[in-house]
Amino acid sequence: MPAFFSVIRFVPDSVANEAVNIGVLCASGDRIEVRGLHDWDRVKCFAGASWQEARRLVHELEADPRAFLGVDNVVSADDLRPALSQWTHALQFSDVSASLDNLDALMNTMEPLVLVGQRADMLVHQNRRDVVVRTIYRAMTSAFELRFERRARGLVRRRARVLGRRTNHKLDVGVVNGALYAGAFGLSFTTGQRDRQWKDTDAVAFAIDDLRAAGNAAPLCVVTDEPMGENEAATRAGRLFDGMQVERIGVGHVDEWARRAIQAVPERLVQPHV
């Protein structure tokens, strides 16, 4: 049975409409699990005195999510959407996305990714960009398997090698079978490694430019993990990719992009050769 997830967000000012992630909701069948923040320091800085309201709401949701939402069983995204869409003020939920991972595996993947600073004992040993790449891979694999109803073995690849006009490149994740059908690069701007962020951005921009020069028209995007507040490297990357007309999405929206990208994959890619 597939699992479904939504990111829980707090919006203290409806005019500014800026949000901070405060929890993750995952559901499958009669299980609905919620994990909220442990460390609320970032929310305090972001939301001021209203951070306590955010903590109260997410704690109530954690305590009994089925009663809080009025949902008993989740077998499709549409079982959750009506309940979540009612929350449009201080507490909000991202659109529901599906995964072929079981609920526990999905939660363990999403929690450290969308809750910045969560589970620091694990993140100390983990490159944040690697987390982004794993999330892209999970999203593209799930979208592929849900569309074609078969495993994506050998077709959705990490570090997929693709020929550009000048040289070979390695996409962080790509759908490849002789040719490239869809691909994504991942970048993180949430660490203090500013020089590394500039170099990674330039490397991705060169790869995309070279792939385009070779006539590759496959859907390509850059998935970014961005910090709250100003970040010179992230601002520079945004200007660069926007100027190149490259689709740039936040890591929280990667499932939506993956579904669109996989729709561009032709049926013949998964049909057995006769």
QUIQUILIN-V272494 format. One record per residue. RES is the residue in one small letter. PHI is phi in whole degrees, -180 to 180 (* if undefined). OMEGA is omega as a letter, one per 40 degrees, with the letter a starting at -180 (NA if undefined). Layout:
RES,PHI,OMEGA / RES,PHI,OMEGA
This chain:
m,*,i / p,-68,i / a,-112,a / f,-130,a / f,-142,i / s,-147,i / v,-90,a / i,-92,a / r,-127,i / f,-117,a / v,-122,a / p,-72,a / d,-128,a / s,-68,i / v,-76,i / a,-68,i / n,57,i / e,-96,a / a,-121,i / v,-128,i / n,-73,a / i,-125,i / g,-176,i / v,-131,i / l,-114,i / c,-126,a / a,-144,i / s,-161,a / g,63,a / d,-92,i / r,-102,i / i,-129,a / e,-117,i / v,-131,i / r,-124,i / g,-104,i / l,-64,i / h,-98,a / d,-107,a / w,-102,a / d,-61,a / r,-65,a / v,-69,i / k,-61,a / c,-67,a / f,-80,a / a,-105,a / g,67,a / a,-65,a / s,-75,i / w,-61,a / q,-66,i / e,-65,i / a,-62,a / r,-64,i / r,-61,a / l,-64,a / v,-71,i / h,-68,i / e,-63,i / l,-66,i / e,-62,a / a,-64,a / d,-156,a / p,-62,a / r,-67,i / a,-70,a / f,-60,a / l,-94,a / g,73,a / v,-124,a / d,-105,a / n,-145,a / v,-127,i / v,-116,i / s,-151,i / a,-60,a / d,-70,i / d,-72,a / l,-98,a / r,-55,a / p,-60,a / a,-69,a / l,-74,a / s,-69,i / q,-72,a / w,-92,a / t,-127,a / h,-107,a / a,-66,i / l,-100,i / q,-139,i / f,-126,i / s,-71,i / d,-60,a / v,-76,i / s,-121,a / a,-107,i / s,-147,i / l,-84,i / d,-65,i / n,-73,a / l,-59,a / d,-66,i / a,-66,i / l,-64,i / m,-63,a / n,-66,i / t,-77,a / m,-77,a / e,-57,a / p,-70,a / l,-78,a / v,-94,i / l,-104,a / v,-61,a / g,89,a / q,-73,i / r,51,a / a,-61,i / d,-62,i / m,-87,a / l,-71,i / v,-58,a / h,-99,a / q,-133,i / n,-74,a / r,-60,i / r,-64,i / d,-62,i / v,-64,i / v,-61,a / v,-63,i / r,-63,i / t,-68,i / i,-61,a / y,-61,i / r,-62,a / a,-65,a / m,-70,i / t,-64,a / s,-64,i / a,-63,i / f,-63,a / e,-70,i / l,-71,i / r,-76,a / f,-95,i / e,55,i / r,-155,i / r,-66,a / a,-97,a / r,-53,i / g,78,a / l,-104,i / v,-95,a / r,-125,i / r,-86,a / r,51,a / a,-74,a / r,-86,a / v,-136,a / l,-86,i / g,-97,i / r,-75,a / r,-100,a / t,-161,i / n,-81,i / h,-135,i / k,-115,i / l,-73,i / d,-60,i / v,-144,i / g,-149,i / v,-96,a / v,-133,i / n,-155,a / g,85,i / a,-125,i / l,-90,a / y,-110,i / a,-170,a / g,-159,a / a,-146,i / f,-112,i / g,-115,i / l,-135,i / s,-123,i / f,-121,a / t,-97,i / t,-101,i / g,-91,a / q,-87,a / r,-63,a / d,-61,i / r,-64,a / q,-64,i / w,-64,a / k,-64,i / d,-62,i / t,-62,a / d,-64,i / a,-65,i / v,-67,i / a,-62,i / f,-63,a / a,-62,a / i,-65,i / d,-61,a / d,-71,i / l,-65,i / r,-65,i / a,-63,i / a,-82,i / g,87,a / n,-78,a / a,-107,a / a,-65,i / p,-60,i / l,-129,i / c,-148,i / v,-116,i / v,-99,a / t,-116,i / d,-109,a / e,-111,a / p,-81,i / m,-81,a / g,94,a / e,-74,i / n,-150,a / e,-60,a / a,-66,i / a,-68,i / t,-63,i / r,-61,a / a,-62,i / g,-60,i / r,-64,a / l,-63,a / f,-71,i / d,-65,i / g,-65,i / m,-84,a / q,59,i / v,-98,i / e,-66,a / r,-125,a / i,-131,i / g,-74,a / v,-62,i / g,-70,a / h,-111,a / v,-66,i / d,-65,i / e,-65,i / w,-65,a / a,-60,i / r,-62,i / r,-67,a / a,-65,a / i,-68,i / q,-64,i / a,-83,i / v,-78,a / p,-71,i / e,-59,a / r,-63,a / l,-64,a / v,-108,i / q,-82,i / p,-65,i / h,-71,a / v,-99,NA
